Amino acid sequence: NDTAFLAALGVMDYSMLCGVDRENGQLVVGIIDYVRQYTWDKQLETYVKASGVLGGAGREPTVISPNQYKKRFRRAMSRYFVMVPESSVPPVQVPCQIPESRVE
């Protein structure tokens, strides 16, 4: 569980990169940009933004603790990837069609 591992290390502010392996017709995903730890300066930024001292009161701050970030990341992934196969189910090859306008 990558997000739990990163949260345990105090890491927040990471992203997911998705791509298509056209040769094998597979979706390839990975977590990237996991270089920022939740240090005292980020904790202070969270407090200031959450308190509304500088505006934005009532909204969730963009800088949040690693555990909160993990939960927000997982919620987003469940919205973007609505069907995730169980590990016990054998993979199914699905033909992948990418419009030529999207190919770089």
C-alpha atoms as a printed R data frame, in Angstrom:
    type eleno elety resid chain resno       x       y       z
1   ATOM     1    CA   ASN     A     1   0.000   0.000   0.000
2   ATOM     2    CA   ASP     A     2   2.027   2.913  -1.329
3   ATOM     3    CA   THR     A     3  -0.022   5.709   0.234
4   ATOM     4    CA   ALA     A     4   0.199   4.158   3.719
5   ATOM     5    CA   PHE     A     5   3.955   3.776   3.285
6   ATOM     6    CA   LEU     A     6   4.351   7.433   2.251
7   ATOM     7    CA   ALA     A     7   2.114   8.628   5.115
8   ATOM     8    CA   ALA     A     8   4.168   6.604   7.601
9   ATOM     9    CA   LEU     A     9   7.283   8.415   6.343
10  ATOM    10    CA   GLY     A    10   5.540  11.770   6.784
11  ATOM    11    CA   VAL     A    11   5.389  12.396   3.034
12  ATOM    12    CA   MET     A    12   2.629  14.422   1.435
13  ATOM    13    CA   ASP     A    13   2.023  16.112  -1.918
14  ATOM    14    CA   TYR     A    14   2.485  13.283  -4.406
15  ATOM    15    CA   SER     A    15   0.782  12.552  -7.712
16  ATOM    16    CA   MET     A    16  -0.174   9.605  -9.875
17  ATOM    17    CA   LEU     A    17   1.062   9.255 -13.424
18  ATOM    18    CA   CYS     A    18  -0.910   7.030 -15.794
19  ATOM    19    CA   GLY     A    19   0.120   5.809 -19.193
20  ATOM    20    CA   VAL     A    20  -0.765   3.165 -21.746
21  ATOM    21    CA   ASP     A    21   1.634   0.458 -22.853
22  ATOM    22    CA   ARG     A    22   0.424   0.248 -26.456
23  ATOM    23    CA   GLU     A    23   2.478  -2.861 -27.170
24  ATOM    24    CA   ASN     A    24   0.853  -4.889 -24.387
25  ATOM    25    CA   GLY     A    25  -2.456  -2.966 -24.182
26  ATOM    26    CA   GLN     A    26  -2.010  -2.303 -20.477
27  ATOM    27    CA   LEU     A    27  -2.604   0.678 -18.241
28  ATOM    28    CA   VAL     A    28   0.591   1.521 -16.358
29  ATOM    29    CA   VAL     A    29   0.426   3.644 -13.195
30  ATOM    30    CA   GLY     A    30   2.896   4.928 -10.655
31  ATOM    31    CA   ILE     A    31   3.152   7.420  -7.820
32  ATOM    32    CA   ILE     A    32   5.509  10.313  -8.586
33  ATOM    33    CA   ASP     A    33   6.687  13.584  -7.019
34  ATOM    34    CA   TYR     A    34   6.865  12.248  -3.475
35  ATOM    35    CA   VAL     A    35   9.645  14.520  -2.320
36  ATOM    36    CA   ARG     A    36   7.920  16.756   0.269
37  ATOM    37    CA   GLN     A    37   7.733  15.832   3.927
38  ATOM    38    CA   TYR     A    38   5.243  17.399   6.307
39  ATOM    39    CA   THR     A    39   7.741  19.449   8.292
40  ATOM    40    CA   TRP     A    40   7.095  22.312  10.733
41  ATOM    41    CA   ASP     A    41   6.817  24.879   7.933
42  ATOM    42    CA   LYS     A    42   4.099  22.867   6.179
43  ATOM    43    CA   GLN     A    43   2.325  22.326   9.520
44  ATOM    44    CA   LEU     A    44   2.368  26.090  10.070
45  ATOM    45    CA   GLU     A    45   1.061  26.672   6.542
46  ATOM    46    CA   THR     A    46  -1.792  24.230   7.214
47  ATOM    47    CA   TYR     A    47  -2.691  26.033  10.445
48  ATOM    48    CA   VAL     A    48  -2.638  29.489   8.861
49  ATOM    49    CA   LYS     A    49  -4.722  28.413   5.870
50  ATOM    50    CA   ALA     A    50  -7.219  26.441   7.985
51  ATOM    51    CA   SER     A    51  -7.670  29.263  10.497
52  ATOM    52    CA   GLY     A    52  -8.597  31.754   7.810
53  ATOM    53    CA   VAL     A    53  -6.201  34.371   9.178
54  ATOM    54    CA   LEU     A    54  -5.173  35.222   5.611
55  ATOM    55    CA   GLY     A    55  -8.540  34.396   4.028
56  ATOM    56    CA   GLY     A    56 -10.058  31.167   2.778
57  ATOM    57    CA   ALA     A    57 -11.750  30.214   6.054
58  ATOM    58    CA   GLY     A    58 -14.089  27.264   5.850
59  ATOM    59    CA   ARG     A    59 -12.235  25.555   2.995
60  ATOM    60    CA   GLU     A    60  -9.900  22.606   3.389
61  ATOM    61    CA   PRO     A    61  -6.317  23.846   3.038
62  ATOM    62    CA   THR     A    62  -4.306  22.486   0.139
63  ATOM    63    CA   VAL     A    63  -1.435  21.641   2.476
64  ATOM    64    CA   ILE     A    64  -2.615  18.906   4.844
65  ATOM    65    CA   SER     A    65  -1.071  16.212   7.022
66  ATOM    66    CA   PRO     A    66   0.226  13.004   5.405
67  ATOM    67    CA   ASN     A    67  -2.707  10.969   6.764
68  ATOM    68    CA   GLN     A    68  -5.246  13.495   5.499
69  ATOM    69    CA   TYR     A    69  -3.424  13.635   2.156
70  ATOM    70    CA   LYS     A    70  -3.488   9.821   1.923
71  ATOM    71    CA   LYS     A    71  -7.258   9.792   2.495
72  ATOM    72    CA   ARG     A    72  -7.872  12.597  -0.021
73  ATOM    73    CA   PHE     A    73  -5.643  10.870  -2.595
74  ATOM    74    CA   ARG     A    74  -7.483   7.554  -2.151
75  ATOM    75    CA   ARG     A    75 -10.893   9.263  -2.482
76  ATOM    76    CA   ALA     A    76  -9.758  10.914  -5.703
77  ATOM    77    CA   MET     A    77  -8.421   7.638  -7.097
78  ATOM    78    CA   SER     A    78 -11.721   5.887  -6.333
79  ATOM    79    CA   ARG     A    79 -13.497   8.583  -8.387
80  ATOM    80    CA   TYR     A    80 -11.064   8.403 -11.303
81  ATOM    81    CA   PHE     A    81 -10.674   4.614 -11.365
82  ATOM    82    CA   VAL     A    82 -14.153   3.273 -10.713
83  ATOM    83    CA   MET     A    83 -13.308  -0.344 -11.477
84  ATOM    84    CA   VAL     A    84 -10.202  -1.808  -9.871
85  ATOM    85    CA   PRO     A    85  -9.784  -5.582 -10.222
86  ATOM    86    CA   GLU     A    86  -9.108  -7.723  -7.194
87  ATOM    87    CA   SER     A    87  -5.613  -9.193  -6.987
88  ATOM    88    CA   SER     A    88  -7.092 -12.721  -7.099
89  ATOM    89    CA   VAL     A    89  -8.748 -12.095 -10.474
90  ATOM    90    CA   PRO     A    90  -6.542 -12.894 -13.467
91  ATOM    91    CA   PRO     A    91  -5.813  -9.864 -15.673
92  ATOM    92    CA   VAL     A    92  -7.890  -9.387 -18.801
93  ATOM    93    CA   GLN     A    93  -6.346  -8.046 -21.987
94  ATOM    94    CA   VAL     A    94  -8.451  -5.145 -23.241
95  ATOM    95    CA   PRO     A    95  -7.613  -3.637 -26.612
96  ATOM    96    CA   CYS     A    96  -6.601  -0.043 -26.189
97  ATOM    97    CA   GLN     A    97  -7.448   2.527 -28.823
98  ATOM    98    CA   ILE     A    98  -5.805   5.943 -28.565
99  ATOM    99    CA   PRO     A    99  -6.934   8.591 -31.039
100 ATOM   100    CA   GLU     A   100  -4.070   9.614 -33.301
101 ATOM   101    CA   SER     A   101  -4.479  13.219 -32.135
102 ATOM   102    CA   ARG     A   102  -3.437  12.079 -28.633
103 ATOM   103    CA   VAL     A   103  -0.299  10.227 -29.724
104 ATOM   104    CA   GLU     A   104   2.865  12.302 -29.332
